Amino acid sequence: LYRTGGPEALADRPSRPNRTWNRIADDIRAQIVALALEAPDLSPREIAVRFTDERSYFVSEASVYRLLKAHDLITSPKFIVIKAAESF
């Protein structure tokens, strides 16, 4: 390495790859977020199924959930949990 590139060729380089092989592309991620904003009443599972059907690009429910959670689009449940400790 020193002969071909000089002292700079001996510098430490990161061992990680430049791109993760299974990462969803940024344009696809933007399309998923747009679909979630168009239909806010759909669950991550329903968004994943609709996206796969309409765009012929498979995304898992977990990937949709992580993406929506990162964009703060996951809504809280519509029910109220009452603890038994409050009653007794």
C-alpha positions as CSV (number, residue, x, y, z in Angstrom):
1,L,0.0,0.0,0.0
2,Y,2.8,2.4,0.8
3,R,4.5,1.9,-2.6
4,T,1.3,2.6,-4.5
5,G,-0.3,5.3,-2.3
6,G,2.3,6.7,0.0
7,P,1.8,7.3,3.7
8,E,-1.8,8.3,3.2
9,A,-2.6,4.7,2.0
10,L,-1.6,3.4,5.4
11,A,-4.2,5.5,7.3
12,D,-6.9,3.6,9.1
13,R,-10.1,3.1,7.1
14,P,-13.5,2.2,8.5
15,S,-14.3,-1.5,8.1
16,R,-18.0,-1.0,7.7
17,P,-19.5,-1.1,4.2
18,N,-20.6,2.2,2.5
19,R,-24.2,1.1,2.2
20,T,-26.3,-1.5,4.0
21,W,-27.6,-4.1,1.5
22,N,-31.2,-4.2,2.9
23,R,-31.8,-0.6,3.6
24,I,-34.9,0.9,2.1
25,A,-34.1,3.6,-0.3
26,D,-34.8,7.2,0.7
27,D,-37.3,7.8,-2.1
28,I,-39.2,4.7,-1.0
29,R,-39.1,5.8,2.6
30,A,-40.6,9.2,1.5
31,Q,-43.4,7.4,-0.4
32,I,-44.2,5.4,2.7
33,V,-44.4,8.5,4.9
34,A,-46.5,10.2,2.3
35,L,-48.9,7.2,2.2
36,A,-49.1,7.3,6.0
37,L,-49.9,11.0,6.0
38,E,-52.6,10.5,3.3
39,A,-54.3,7.8,5.5
40,P,-53.6,8.5,9.2
41,D,-56.2,6.0,10.4
42,L,-54.3,3.0,8.9
43,S,-52.0,0.8,11.1
44,P,-48.4,0.1,10.1
45,R,-49.6,-3.4,8.9
46,E,-52.3,-1.9,6.7
47,I,-49.8,0.7,5.3
48,A,-47.3,-2.1,4.5
49,V,-50.0,-4.1,2.7
50,R,-51.4,-1.2,0.8
51,F,-47.9,0.0,-0.2
52,T,-47.0,-3.5,-1.4
53,D,-50.2,-3.8,-3.4
54,E,-50.2,-0.3,-5.0
55,R,-46.5,0.1,-5.7
56,S,-45.3,-3.5,-6.1
57,Y,-42.5,-3.0,-3.6
58,F,-42.5,-5.2,-0.5
59,V,-41.9,-3.5,2.8
60,S,-42.4,-5.3,6.1
61,E,-44.8,-4.2,8.9
62,A,-41.8,-3.8,11.2
63,S,-40.0,-1.5,8.7
64,V,-43.1,0.7,8.3
65,Y,-43.5,0.8,12.1
66,R,-39.8,1.9,12.7
67,L,-40.1,4.5,9.9
68,L,-43.3,6.0,11.2
69,K,-42.0,6.0,14.8
70,A,-38.8,7.8,13.6
71,H,-41.1,10.5,12.1
72,D,-43.3,10.6,15.2
73,L,-46.4,9.3,13.3
74,I,-47.3,6.5,15.6
75,T,-50.5,7.4,17.5
76,S,-51.3,6.2,20.9
77,P,-54.0,3.6,21.4
78,K,-57.6,4.9,21.4
79,F,-58.5,3.1,24.7
80,I,-57.7,4.0,28.3
81,V,-56.1,1.4,30.5
82,I,-57.5,1.4,34.0
83,K,-55.3,-0.2,36.6
84,A,-57.0,-2.5,39.2
85,A,-54.8,-0.9,41.9
86,E,-56.8,2.3,41.6
87,S,-60.1,0.5,42.3
88,F,-58.9,-1.4,45.4
